[in-house]
Amino acid sequence: MSDKKTIRTCVGCNKKEEKNKLIRIIQQNGELLIDHKNLLGSRGANLHKSLDCLNWAIKTKAFHKALKFSGALNTSQVLNEFSSEVP
Ligand SMILES: [Zn+2]
């Protein structure tokens, strides 16, 4: 059936959610980016489009775990996009 729902867990609040309600975050060279079109094939972290969830994920280093990345992550671009789009 075509309406089968894929469930993913938000790395911020750790709640389960339908995949299409979450955005995909990836990292490139230590910079966090929103994978808007699911085009980038690298490892991704699922997140609500919510500044709270983003801040939680940063605070708890959830992105490091989800993306298997141990260096410093530059979050400014994602923060900018979230801040400008969230009312
Ligand atoms: Zn969340």
PDB file of the backbone (N, CA, C, O) and the ligand in Angstrom, with CONECT records:
HET     ZN  A 101       1
ATOM      1  N   MET A   1       0.836  -1.211   0.000  1.00  0.00           N
ATOM      2  CA  MET A   1       0.000   0.000   0.000  1.00  0.00           C
ATOM      3  C   MET A   1       0.866   1.255   0.000  1.00  0.00           C
ATOM      4  O   MET A   1       1.972   1.259   0.541  1.00  0.00           O
ATOM      5  N   SER A   2       0.357   2.305  -0.605  1.00  0.00           N
ATOM      6  CA  SER A   2       1.199   3.481  -0.784  1.00  0.00           C
ATOM      7  C   SER A   2       1.224   4.385   0.445  1.00  0.00           C
ATOM      8  O   SER A   2       2.079   5.264   0.554  1.00  0.00           O
ATOM      9  N   ASP A   3       0.291   4.171   1.367  1.00  0.00           N
ATOM     10  CA  ASP A   3       0.249   5.086   2.511  1.00  0.00           C
ATOM     11  C   ASP A   3       0.983   4.523   3.722  1.00  0.00           C
ATOM     12  O   ASP A   3       0.771   4.975   4.847  1.00  0.00           O
ATOM     13  N   LYS A   4       1.816   3.573   3.500  1.00  0.00           N
ATOM     14  CA  LYS A   4       2.610   3.033   4.602  1.00  0.00           C
ATOM     15  C   LYS A   4       3.533   4.121   5.142  1.00  0.00           C
ATOM     16  O   LYS A   4       4.243   4.780   4.383  1.00  0.00           O
ATOM     17  N   LYS A   5       3.513   4.299   6.452  1.00  0.00           N
ATOM     18  CA  LYS A   5       4.259   5.408   7.028  1.00  0.00           C
ATOM     19  C   LYS A   5       5.607   4.940   7.570  1.00  0.00           C
ATOM     20  O   LYS A   5       5.725   3.913   8.238  1.00  0.00           O
ATOM     21  N   THR A   6       6.596   5.733   7.254  1.00  0.00           N
ATOM     22  CA  THR A   6       7.919   5.451   7.781  1.00  0.00           C
ATOM     23  C   THR A   6       8.111   6.284   9.037  1.00  0.00           C
ATOM     24  O   THR A   6       7.928   7.501   9.012  1.00  0.00           O
ATOM     25  N   ILE A   7       8.471   5.645  10.117  1.00  0.00           N
ATOM     26  CA  ILE A   7       8.634   6.339  11.394  1.00  0.00           C
ATOM     27  C   ILE A   7      10.119   6.521  11.692  1.00  0.00           C
ATOM     28  O   ILE A   7      10.915   5.588  11.588  1.00  0.00           O
ATOM     29  N   ARG A   8      10.461   7.736  12.062  1.00  0.00           N
ATOM     30  CA  ARG A   8      11.836   8.028  12.452  1.00  0.00           C
ATOM     31  C   ARG A   8      11.806   8.718  13.814  1.00  0.00           C
ATOM     32  O   ARG A   8      10.756   9.175  14.264  1.00  0.00           O
ATOM     33  N   THR A   9      12.943   8.789  14.451  1.00  0.00           N
ATOM     34  CA  THR A   9      13.028   9.438  15.750  1.00  0.00           C
ATOM     35  C   THR A   9      13.753  10.768  15.613  1.00  0.00           C
ATOM     36  O   THR A   9      14.828  10.843  15.017  1.00  0.00           O
ATOM     37  N   CYS A  10      13.159  11.813  16.169  1.00  0.00           N
ATOM     38  CA  CYS A  10      13.794  13.126  16.175  1.00  0.00           C
ATOM     39  C   CYS A  10      14.989  13.102  17.122  1.00  0.00           C
ATOM     40  O   CYS A  10      14.864  12.682  18.272  1.00  0.00           O
ATOM     41  N   VAL A  11      16.152  13.551  16.640  1.00  0.00           N
ATOM     42  CA  VAL A  11      17.343  13.508  17.484  1.00  0.00           C
ATOM     43  C   VAL A  11      17.323  14.585  18.562  1.00  0.00           C
ATOM     44  O   VAL A  11      18.166  14.587  19.460  1.00  0.00           O
ATOM     45  N   GLY A  12      16.349  15.513  18.472  1.00  0.00           N
ATOM     46  CA  GLY A  12      16.237  16.562  19.487  1.00  0.00           C
ATOM     47  C   GLY A  12      15.410  16.099  20.673  1.00  0.00           C
ATOM     48  O   GLY A  12      15.927  15.956  21.780  1.00  0.00           O
ATOM     49  N   CYS A  13      14.110  15.863  20.439  1.00  0.00           N
ATOM     50  CA  CYS A  13      13.204  15.515  21.534  1.00  0.00           C
ATOM     51  C   CYS A  13      13.054  14.008  21.695  1.00  0.00           C
ATOM     52  O   CYS A  13      12.417  13.546  22.642  1.00  0.00           O
ATOM     53  N   ASN A  14      13.634  13.238  20.779  1.00  0.00           N
ATOM     54  CA  ASN A  14      13.587  11.778  20.837  1.00  0.00           C
ATOM     55  C   ASN A  14      12.186  11.202  20.694  1.00  0.00           C
ATOM     56  O   ASN A  14      11.933  10.068  21.101  1.00  0.00           O
ATOM     57  N   LYS A  15      11.276  11.980  20.117  1.00  0.00           N
ATOM     58  CA  LYS A  15       9.936  11.446  19.874  1.00  0.00           C
ATOM     59  C   LYS A  15       9.883  10.826  18.488  1.00  0.00           C
ATOM     60  O   LYS A  15      10.543  11.280  17.552  1.00  0.00           O
ATOM     61  N   LYS A  16       9.088   9.788  18.385  1.00  0.00           N
ATOM     62  CA  LYS A  16       8.913   9.151  17.081  1.00  0.00           C
ATOM     63  C   LYS A  16       7.937   9.961  16.245  1.00  0.00           C
ATOM     64  O   LYS A  16       6.955  10.504  16.750  1.00  0.00           O
ATOM     65  N   GLU A  17       8.233  10.025  14.965  1.00  0.00           N
ATOM     66  CA  GLU A  17       7.440  10.881  14.087  1.00  0.00           C
ATOM     67  C   GLU A  17       7.445  10.301  12.684  1.00  0.00           C
ATOM     68  O   GLU A  17       8.361   9.576  12.298  1.00  0.00           O
ATOM     69  N   GLU A  18       6.399  10.633  11.924  1.00  0.00           N
ATOM     70  CA  GLU A  18       6.414  10.223  10.520  1.00  0.00           C
ATOM     71  C   GLU A  18       7.560  10.919   9.812  1.00  0.00           C
ATOM     72  O   GLU A  18       7.838  12.096  10.041  1.00  0.00           O
ATOM     73  N   LYS A  19       8.212  10.167   8.951  1.00  0.00           N
ATOM     74  CA  LYS A  19       9.418  10.671   8.313  1.00  0.00           C
ATOM     75  C   LYS A  19       9.168  11.974   7.561  1.00  0.00           C
ATOM     76  O   LYS A  19      10.026  12.856   7.540  1.00  0.00           O
ATOM     77  N   ASN A  20       8.001  12.093   6.947  1.00  0.00           N
ATOM     78  CA  ASN A  20       7.762  13.294   6.136  1.00  0.00           C
ATOM     79  C   ASN A  20       7.485  14.541   6.970  1.00  0.00           C
ATOM     80  O   ASN A  20       7.341  15.637   6.429  1.00  0.00           O
ATOM     81  N   LYS A  21       7.409  14.368   8.295  1.00  0.00           N
ATOM     82  CA  LYS A  21       7.245  15.543   9.152  1.00  0.00           C
ATOM     83  C   LYS A  21       8.570  15.977   9.755  1.00  0.00           C
ATOM     84  O   LYS A  21       8.641  16.962  10.490  1.00  0.00           O
ATOM     85  N   LEU A  22       9.607  15.237   9.439  1.00  0.00           N
ATOM     86  CA  LEU A  22      10.930  15.577   9.949  1.00  0.00           C
ATOM     87  C   LEU A  22      11.803  16.086   8.811  1.00  0.00           C
ATOM     88  O   LEU A  22      11.565  15.776   7.644  1.00  0.00           O
ATOM     89  N   ILE A  23      12.798  16.857   9.160  1.00  0.00           N
ATOM     90  CA  ILE A  23      13.768  17.256   8.152  1.00  0.00           C
ATOM     91  C   ILE A  23      15.040  16.451   8.376  1.00  0.00           C
ATOM     92  O   ILE A  23      15.271  15.902   9.453  1.00  0.00           O
ATOM     93  N   ARG A  24      15.844  16.399   7.348  1.00  0.00           N
ATOM     94  CA  ARG A  24      17.061  15.588   7.408  1.00  0.00           C
ATOM     95  C   ARG A  24      18.260  16.520   7.493  1.00  0.00           C
ATOM     96  O   ARG A  24      18.429  17.431   6.682  1.00  0.00           O
ATOM     97  N   ILE A  25      19.081  16.263   8.495  1.00  0.00           N
ATOM     98  CA  ILE A  25      20.280  17.074   8.710  1.00  0.00           C
ATOM     99  C   ILE A  25      21.504  16.223   8.382  1.00  0.00           C
ATOM    100  O   ILE A  25      21.612  15.067   8.793  1.00  0.00           O
ATOM    101  N   ILE A  26      22.399  16.813   7.648  1.00  0.00           N
ATOM    102  CA  ILE A  26      23.639  16.110   7.329  1.00  0.00           C
ATOM    103  C   ILE A  26      24.816  17.009   7.683  1.00  0.00           C
ATOM    104  O   ILE A  26      24.627  18.179   8.013  1.00  0.00           O
ATOM    105  N   GLN A  27      25.997  16.482   7.617  1.00  0.00           N
ATOM    106  CA  GLN A  27      27.166  17.327   7.819  1.00  0.00           C
ATOM    107  C   GLN A  27      28.114  17.176   6.636  1.00  0.00           C
ATOM    108  O   GLN A  27      28.306  16.088   6.092  1.00  0.00           O
ATOM    109  N   GLN A  28      28.688  18.295   6.267  1.00  0.00           N
ATOM    110  CA  GLN A  28      29.708  18.288   5.213  1.00  0.00           C
ATOM    111  C   GLN A  28      30.891  19.070   5.732  1.00  0.00           C
ATOM    112  O   GLN A  28      30.775  20.257   6.037  1.00  0.00           O
ATOM    113  N   ASN A  29      32.016  18.415   5.831  1.00  0.00           N
ATOM    114  CA  ASN A  29      33.232  19.055   6.331  1.00  0.00           C
ATOM    115  C   ASN A  29      33.013  19.744   7.671  1.00  0.00           C
ATOM    116  O   ASN A  29      33.556  20.820   7.924  1.00  0.00           O
ATOM    117  N   GLY A  30      32.214  19.117   8.525  1.00  0.00           N
ATOM    118  CA  GLY A  30      32.001  19.663   9.849  1.00  0.00           C
ATOM    119  C   GLY A  30      30.931  20.719   9.931  1.00  0.00           C
ATOM    120  O   GLY A  30      30.720  21.298  10.996  1.00  0.00           O
ATOM    121  N   GLU A  31      30.249  20.988   8.833  1.00  0.00           N
ATOM    122  CA  GLU A  31      29.181  21.977   8.842  1.00  0.00           C
ATOM    123  C   GLU A  31      27.835  21.282   8.728  1.00  0.00           C
ATOM    124  O   GLU A  31      27.618  20.479   7.821  1.00  0.00           O
ATOM    125  N   LEU A  32      26.928  21.593   9.657  1.00  0.00           N
ATOM    126  CA  LEU A  32      25.597  21.005   9.592  1.00  0.00           C
ATOM    127  C   LEU A  32      24.784  21.691   8.511  1.00  0.00           C
ATOM    128  O   LEU A  32      24.778  22.918   8.409  1.00  0.00           O
ATOM    129  N   LEU A  33      24.100  20.898   7.709  1.00  0.00           N
ATOM    130  CA  LEU A  33      23.274  21.440   6.635  1.00  0.00           C
ATOM    131  C   LEU A  33      21.927  20.727   6.634  1.00  0.00           C
ATOM    132  O   LEU A  33      21.818  19.573   7.048  1.00  0.00           O
ATOM    133  N   ILE A  34      20.905  21.437   6.162  1.00  0.00           N
ATOM    134  CA  ILE A  34      19.611  20.797   5.974  1.00  0.00           C
ATOM    135  C   ILE A  34      19.592  20.157   4.592  1.00  0.00           C
ATOM    136  O   ILE A  34      19.838  20.810   3.578  1.00  0.00           O
ATOM    137  N   ASP A  35      19.296  18.872   4.582  1.00  0.00           N
ATOM    138  CA  ASP A  35      19.244  18.150   3.305  1.00  0.00           C
ATOM    139  C   ASP A  35      17.831  18.299   2.741  1.00  0.00           C
ATOM    140  O   ASP A  35      17.000  17.401   2.873  1.00  0.00           O
ATOM    141  N   HIS A  36      17.575  19.439   2.114  1.00  0.00           N
ATOM    142  CA  HIS A  36      16.214  19.801   1.727  1.00  0.00           C
ATOM    143  C   HIS A  36      15.566  18.787   0.801  1.00  0.00           C
ATOM    144  O   HIS A  36      14.376  18.498   0.928  1.00  0.00           O
ATOM    145  N   LYS A  37      16.323  18.258  -0.108  1.00  0.00           N
ATOM    146  CA  LYS A  37      15.708  17.403  -1.119  1.00  0.00           C
ATOM    147  C   LYS A  37      16.155  15.963  -1.009  1.00  0.00           C
ATOM    148  O   LYS A  37      15.983  15.168  -1.933  1.00  0.00           O
ATOM    149  N   ASN A  38      16.733  15.639   0.140  1.00  0.00           N
ATOM    150  CA  ASN A  38      17.150  14.254   0.328  1.00  0.00           C
ATOM    151  C   ASN A  38      18.118  13.803  -0.761  1.00  0.00           C
ATOM    152  O   ASN A  38      18.153  12.633  -1.141  1.00  0.00           O
ATOM    153  N   LEU A  39      18.893  14.749  -1.245  1.00  0.00           N
ATOM    154  CA  LEU A  39      19.764  14.453  -2.372  1.00  0.00           C
ATOM    155  C   LEU A  39      21.125  13.954  -1.933  1.00  0.00           C
ATOM    156  O   LEU A  39      21.773  13.175  -2.632  1.00  0.00           O
ATOM    157  N   LEU A  40      21.543  14.406  -0.785  1.00  0.00           N
ATOM    158  CA  LEU A  40      22.879  14.059  -0.355  1.00  0.00           C
ATOM    159  C   LEU A  40      22.855  12.692   0.316  1.00  0.00           C
ATOM    160  O   LEU A  40      22.095  12.452   1.255  1.00  0.00           O
ATOM    161  N   GLY A  41      23.667  11.843  -0.168  1.00  0.00           N
ATOM    162  CA  GLY A  41      23.581  10.453   0.242  1.00  0.00           C
ATOM    163  C   GLY A  41      24.251  10.104   1.553  1.00  0.00           C
ATOM    164  O   GLY A  41      24.204   8.956   1.995  1.00  0.00           O
ATOM    165  N   SER A  42      24.870  11.084   2.173  1.00  0.00           N
ATOM    166  CA  SER A  42      25.612  10.751   3.387  1.00  0.00           C
ATOM    167  C   SER A  42      24.661  10.479   4.553  1.00  0.00           C
ATOM    168  O   SER A  42      23.444  10.627   4.437  1.00  0.00           O
ATOM    169  N   ARG A  43      25.237  10.090   5.642  1.00  0.00           N
ATOM    170  CA  ARG A  43      24.484   9.773   6.841  1.00  0.00           C
ATOM    171  C   ARG A  43      23.678  10.987   7.305  1.00  0.00           C
ATOM    172  O   ARG A  43      24.188  12.108   7.293  1.00  0.00           O
ATOM    173  N   GLY A  44      22.430  10.773   7.711  1.00  0.00           N
ATOM    174  CA  GLY A  44      21.584  11.895   8.105  1.00  0.00           C
ATOM    175  C   GLY A  44      20.993  11.726   9.487  1.00  0.00           C
ATOM    176  O   GLY A  44      20.891  10.615  10.009  1.00  0.00           O
ATOM    177  N   ALA A  45      20.604  12.851  10.073  1.00  0.00           N
ATOM    178  CA  ALA A  45      19.905  12.849  11.349  1.00  0.00           C
ATOM    179  C   ALA A  45      18.522  13.441  11.118  1.00  0.00           C
ATOM    180  O   ALA A  45      18.384  14.437  10.409  1.00  0.00           O
ATOM    181  N   ASN A  46      17.507  12.840  11.706  1.00  0.00           N
ATOM    182  CA  ASN A  46      16.152  13.340  11.526  1.00  0.00           C
ATOM    183  C   ASN A  46      15.774  14.266  12.665  1.00  0.00           C
ATOM    184  O   ASN A  46      16.069  14.008  13.832  1.00  0.00           O
ATOM    185  N   LEU A  47      15.102  15.365  12.288  1.00  0.00           N
ATOM    186  CA  LEU A  47      14.811  16.390  13.280  1.00  0.00           C
ATOM    187  C   LEU A  47      13.502  17.082  12.936  1.00  0.00           C
ATOM    188  O   LEU A  47      13.197  17.318  11.767  1.00  0.00           O
ATOM    189  N   HIS A  48      12.715  17.410  13.996  1.00  0.00           N
ATOM    190  CA  HIS A  48      11.564  18.289  13.781  1.00  0.00           C
ATOM    191  C   HIS A  48      12.059  19.641  13.302  1.00  0.00           C
ATOM    192  O   HIS A  48      13.159  20.071  13.650  1.00  0.00           O
ATOM    193  N   LYS A  49      11.243  20.304  12.505  1.00  0.00           N
ATOM    194  CA  LYS A  49      11.624  21.662  12.090  1.00  0.00           C
ATOM    195  C   LYS A  49      11.260  22.593  13.242  1.00  0.00           C
ATOM    196  O   LYS A  49      10.325  23.387  13.147  1.00  0.00           O
ATOM    197  N   SER A  50      11.996  22.483  14.299  1.00  0.00           N
ATOM    198  CA  SER A  50      11.702  23.236  15.505  1.00  0.00           C
ATOM    199  C   SER A  50      13.015  23.689  16.138  1.00  0.00           C
ATOM    200  O   SER A  50      13.963  22.915  16.279  1.00  0.00           O
ATOM    201  N   LEU A  51      13.039  24.949  16.509  1.00  0.00           N
ATOM    202  CA  LEU A  51      14.254  25.495  17.103  1.00  0.00           C
ATOM    203  C   LEU A  51      14.564  24.797  18.429  1.00  0.00           C
ATOM    204  O   LEU A  51      15.728  24.610  18.784  1.00  0.00           O
ATOM    205  N   ASP A  52      13.512  24.416  19.153  1.00  0.00           N
ATOM    206  CA  ASP A  52      13.707  23.699  20.413  1.00  0.00           C
ATOM    207  C   ASP A  52      14.427  22.371  20.179  1.00  0.00           C
ATOM    208  O   ASP A  52      15.392  22.037  20.868  1.00  0.00           O
ATOM    209  N   CYS A  53      13.938  21.631  19.200  1.00  0.00           N
ATOM    210  CA  CYS A  53      14.548  20.335  18.918  1.00  0.00           C
ATOM    211  C   CYS A  53      15.984  20.508  18.440  1.00  0.00           C
ATOM    212  O   CYS A  53      16.865  19.723  18.790  1.00  0.00           O
ATOM    213  N   LEU A  54      16.210  21.543  17.636  1.00  0.00           N
ATOM    214  CA  LEU A  54      17.567  21.799  17.148  1.00  0.00           C
ATOM    215  C   LEU A  54      18.502  22.100  18.316  1.00  0.00           C
ATOM    216  O   LEU A  54      19.600  21.551  18.405  1.00  0.00           O
ATOM    217  N   ASN A  55      18.053  22.974  19.206  1.00  0.00           N
ATOM    218  CA  ASN A  55      18.896  23.341  20.338  1.00  0.00           C
ATOM    219  C   ASN A  55      19.159  22.145  21.255  1.00  0.00           C
ATOM    220  O   ASN A  55      20.260  21.980  21.778  1.00  0.00           O
ATOM    221  N   TRP A  56      18.133  21.318  21.439  1.00  0.00           N
ATOM    222  CA  TRP A  56      18.319  20.113  22.239  1.00  0.00           C
ATOM    223  C   TRP A  56      19.362  19.203  21.616  1.00  0.00           C
ATOM    224  O   TRP A  56      20.245  18.677  22.293  1.00  0.00           O
ATOM    225  N   ALA A  57      19.236  19.033  20.320  1.00  0.00           N
ATOM    226  CA  ALA A  57      20.157  18.130  19.629  1.00  0.00           C
ATOM    227  C   ALA A  57      21.590  18.641  19.720  1.00  0.00           C
ATOM    228  O   ALA A  57      22.529  17.857  19.865  1.00  0.00           O
ATOM    229  N   ILE A  58      21.752  19.957  19.633  1.00  0.00           N
ATOM    230  CA  ILE A  58      23.091  20.535  19.753  1.00  0.00           C
ATOM    231  C   ILE A  58      23.611  20.337  21.174  1.00  0.00           C
ATOM    232  O   ILE A  58      24.757  19.939  21.382  1.00  0.00           O
ATOM    233  N   LYS A  59      22.749  20.622  22.141  1.00  0.00           N
ATOM    234  CA  LYS A  59      23.144  20.553  23.543  1.00  0.00           C
ATOM    235  C   LYS A  59      23.542  19.141  23.957  1.00  0.00           C
ATOM    236  O   LYS A  59      24.492  18.952  24.717  1.00  0.00           O
ATOM    237  N   THR A  60      22.816  18.163  23.458  1.00  0.00           N
ATOM    238  CA  THR A  60      23.067  16.784  23.867  1.00  0.00           C
ATOM    239  C   THR A  60      24.053  16.068  22.939  1.00  0.00           C
ATOM    240  O   THR A  60      24.299  14.870  23.078  1.00  0.00           O
ATOM    241  N   LYS A  61      24.609  16.826  21.991  1.00  0.00           N
ATOM    242  CA  LYS A  61      25.536  16.264  21.009  1.00  0.00           C
ATOM    243  C   LYS A  61      24.908  15.111  20.227  1.00  0.00           C
ATOM    244  O   LYS A  61      25.591  14.166  19.835  1.00  0.00           O
ATOM    245  N   ALA A  62      23.616  15.203  20.011  1.00  0.00           N
ATOM    246  CA  ALA A  62      22.910  14.148  19.286  1.00  0.00           C
ATOM    247  C   ALA A  62      23.356  14.062  17.837  1.00  0.00           C
ATOM    248  O   ALA A  62      23.334  12.986  17.239  1.00  0.00           O
ATOM    249  N   PHE A  63      23.760  15.192  17.271  1.00  0.00           N
ATOM    250  CA  PHE A  63      24.212  15.159  15.881  1.00  0.00           C
ATOM    251  C   PHE A  63      25.505  14.372  15.751  1.00  0.00           C
ATOM    252  O   PHE A  63      25.700  13.635  14.785  1.00  0.00           O
ATOM    253  N   HIS A  64      26.384  14.534  16.729  1.00  0.00           N
ATOM    254  CA  HIS A  64      27.630  13.773  16.689  1.00  0.00           C
ATOM    255  C   HIS A  64      27.341  12.275  16.670  1.00  0.00           C
ATOM    256  O   HIS A  64      27.965  11.514  15.931  1.00  0.00           O
ATOM    257  N   LYS A  65      26.379  11.870  17.504  1.00  0.00           N
ATOM    258  CA  LYS A  65      26.052  10.448  17.577  1.00  0.00           C
ATOM    259  C   LYS A  65      25.391   9.991  16.288  1.00  0.00           C
ATOM    260  O   LYS A  65      25.780   8.980  15.704  1.00  0.00           O
ATOM    261  N   ALA A  66      24.388  10.743  15.850  1.00  0.00           N
ATOM    262  CA  ALA A  66      23.621  10.320  14.676  1.00  0.00           C
ATOM    263  C   ALA A  66      24.474  10.326  13.412  1.00  0.00           C
ATOM    264  O   ALA A  66      24.298   9.489  12.526  1.00  0.00           O
ATOM    265  N   LEU A  67      25.391  11.273  13.343  1.00  0.00           N
ATOM    266  CA  LEU A  67      26.181  11.415  12.119  1.00  0.00           C
ATOM    267  C   LEU A  67      27.551  10.755  12.242  1.00  0.00           C
ATOM    268  O   LEU A  67      28.364  10.793  11.318  1.00  0.00           O
ATOM    269  N   LYS A  68      27.786  10.152  13.399  1.00  0.00           N
ATOM    270  CA  LYS A  68      29.073   9.500  13.649  1.00  0.00           C
ATOM    271  C   LYS A  68      30.230  10.450  13.353  1.00  0.00           C
ATOM    272  O   LYS A  68      31.165  10.125  12.622  1.00  0.00           O
ATOM    273  N   PHE A  69      30.129  11.631  13.949  1.00  0.00           N
ATOM    274  CA  PHE A  69      31.112  12.657  13.692  1.00  0.00           C
ATOM    275  C   PHE A  69      31.673  13.128  15.023  1.00  0.00           C
ATOM    276  O   PHE A  69      30.911  13.410  15.947  1.00  0.00           O
ATOM    277  N   SER A  70      32.981  13.219  15.136  1.00  0.00           N
ATOM    278  CA  SER A  70      33.558  13.510  16.443  1.00  0.00           C
ATOM    279  C   SER A  70      34.205  14.881  16.536  1.00  0.00           C
ATOM    280  O   SER A  70      34.590  15.304  17.626  1.00  0.00           O
ATOM    281  N   GLY A  71      34.332  15.584  15.422  1.00  0.00           N
ATOM    282  CA  GLY A  71      34.973  16.888  15.459  1.00  0.00           C
ATOM    283  C   GLY A  71      34.010  17.999  15.862  1.00  0.00           C
ATOM    284  O   GLY A  71      32.905  17.736  16.336  1.00  0.00           O
ATOM    285  N   ALA A  72      34.440  19.232  15.670  1.00  0.00           N
ATOM    286  CA  ALA A  72      33.582  20.370  15.972  1.00  0.00           C
ATOM    287  C   ALA A  72      32.578  20.556  14.841  1.00  0.00           C
ATOM    288  O   ALA A  72      32.935  20.533  13.663  1.00  0.00           O
ATOM    289  N   LEU A  73      31.321  20.738  15.222  1.00  0.00           N
ATOM    290  CA  LEU A  73      30.290  20.944  14.216  1.00  0.00           C
ATOM    291  C   LEU A  73      29.895  22.417  14.160  1.00  0.00           C
ATOM    292  O   LEU A  73      29.619  23.043  15.184  1.00  0.00           O
ATOM    293  N   ASN A  74      29.876  22.953  12.947  1.00  0.00           N
ATOM    294  CA  ASN A  74      29.438  24.330  12.756  1.00  0.00           C
ATOM    295  C   ASN A  74      27.930  24.321  12.525  1.00  0.00           C
ATOM    296  O   ASN A  74      27.445  23.813  11.514  1.00  0.00           O
ATOM    297  N   THR A  75      27.204  24.890  13.473  1.00  0.00           N
ATOM    298  CA  THR A  75      25.744  24.826  13.405  1.00  0.00           C
ATOM    299  C   THR A  75      25.115  26.125  12.909  1.00  0.00           C
ATOM    300  O   THR A  75      23.891  26.249  12.867  1.00  0.00           O
ATOM    301  N   SER A  76      25.948  27.091  12.534  1.00  0.00           N
ATOM    302  CA  SER A  76      25.403  28.428  12.264  1.00  0.00           C
ATOM    303  C   SER A  76      24.440  28.439  11.070  1.00  0.00           C
ATOM    304  O   SER A  76      23.435  29.151  11.081  1.00  0.00           O
ATOM    305  N   GLN A  77      24.753  27.655  10.056  1.00  0.00           N
ATOM    306  CA  GLN A  77      23.884  27.679   8.875  1.00  0.00           C
ATOM    307  C   GLN A  77      22.495  27.118   9.183  1.00  0.00           C
ATOM    308  O   GLN A  77      21.482  27.692   8.783  1.00  0.00           O
ATOM    309  N   VAL A  78      22.460  26.002   9.890  1.00  0.00           N
ATOM    310  CA  VAL A  78      21.173  25.406  10.238  1.00  0.00           C
ATOM    311  C   VAL A  78      20.400  26.339  11.177  1.00  0.00           C
ATOM    312  O   VAL A  78      19.191  26.520  11.027  1.00  0.00           O
ATOM    313  N   LEU A  79      21.107  26.924  12.140  1.00  0.00           N
ATOM    314  CA  LEU A  79      20.460  27.849  13.062  1.00  0.00           C
ATOM    315  C   LEU A  79      19.862  29.025  12.303  1.00  0.00           C
ATOM    316  O   LEU A  79      18.748  29.458  12.596  1.00  0.00           O
ATOM    317  N   ASN A  80      20.597  29.534  11.337  1.00  0.00           N
ATOM    318  CA  ASN A  80      20.096  30.637  10.528  1.00  0.00           C
ATOM    319  C   ASN A  80      18.819  30.264   9.807  1.00  0.00           C
ATOM    320  O   ASN A  80      17.842  31.013   9.831  1.00  0.00           O
ATOM    321  N   GLU A  81      18.825  29.114   9.170  1.00  0.00           N
ATOM    322  CA  GLU A  81      17.655  28.695   8.415  1.00  0.00           C
ATOM    323  C   GLU A  81      16.455  28.477   9.328  1.00  0.00           C
ATOM    324  O   GLU A  81      15.331  28.845   8.986  1.00  0.00           O
ATOM    325  N   PHE A  82      16.696  27.883  10.479  1.00  0.00           N
ATOM    326  CA  PHE A  82      15.596  27.655  11.414  1.00  0.00           C
ATOM    327  C   PHE A  82      15.054  28.992  11.910  1.00  0.00           C
ATOM    328  O   PHE A  82      13.841  29.192  11.969  1.00  0.00           O
ATOM    329  N   SER A  83      15.937  29.887  12.259  1.00  0.00           N
ATOM    330  CA  SER A  83      15.499  31.148  12.837  1.00  0.00           C
ATOM    331  C   SER A  83      14.701  31.966  11.833  1.00  0.00           C
ATOM    332  O   SER A  83      13.751  32.657  12.201  1.00  0.00           O
ATOM    333  N   SER A  84      15.090  31.886  10.556  1.00  0.00           N
ATOM    334  CA  SER A  84      14.409  32.714   9.570  1.00  0.00           C
ATOM    335  C   SER A  84      13.070  32.131   9.139  1.00  0.00           C
ATOM    336  O   SER A  84      12.199  32.864   8.669  1.00  0.00           O
ATOM    337  N   GLU A  85      12.894  30.814   9.296  1.00  0.00           N
ATOM    338  CA  GLU A  85      11.659  30.205   8.802  1.00  0.00           C
ATOM    339  C   GLU A  85      10.630  29.958   9.885  1.00  0.00           C
ATOM    340  O   GLU A  85       9.434  29.880   9.606  1.00  0.00           O
ATOM    341  N   VAL A  86      11.084  29.836  11.105  1.00  0.00           N
ATOM    342  CA  VAL A  86      10.126  29.592  12.188  1.00  0.00           C
ATOM    343  C   VAL A  86       9.514  30.935  12.593  1.00  0.00           C
ATOM    344  O   VAL A  86      10.251  31.874  12.893  1.00  0.00           O
ATOM    345  N   PRO A  87       8.219  31.043  12.607  1.00  0.00           N
ATOM    346  CA  PRO A  87       7.573  32.310  12.927  1.00  0.00           C
ATOM    347  C   PRO A  87       7.788  32.751  14.368  1.00  0.00           C
ATOM    348  O   PRO A  87       7.297  33.805  14.771  1.00  0.00           O
TER     349      PRO A  87
HETATM  350 ZN    ZN A 101      11.702  16.852  17.950  1.00  0.00          ZN2+
END
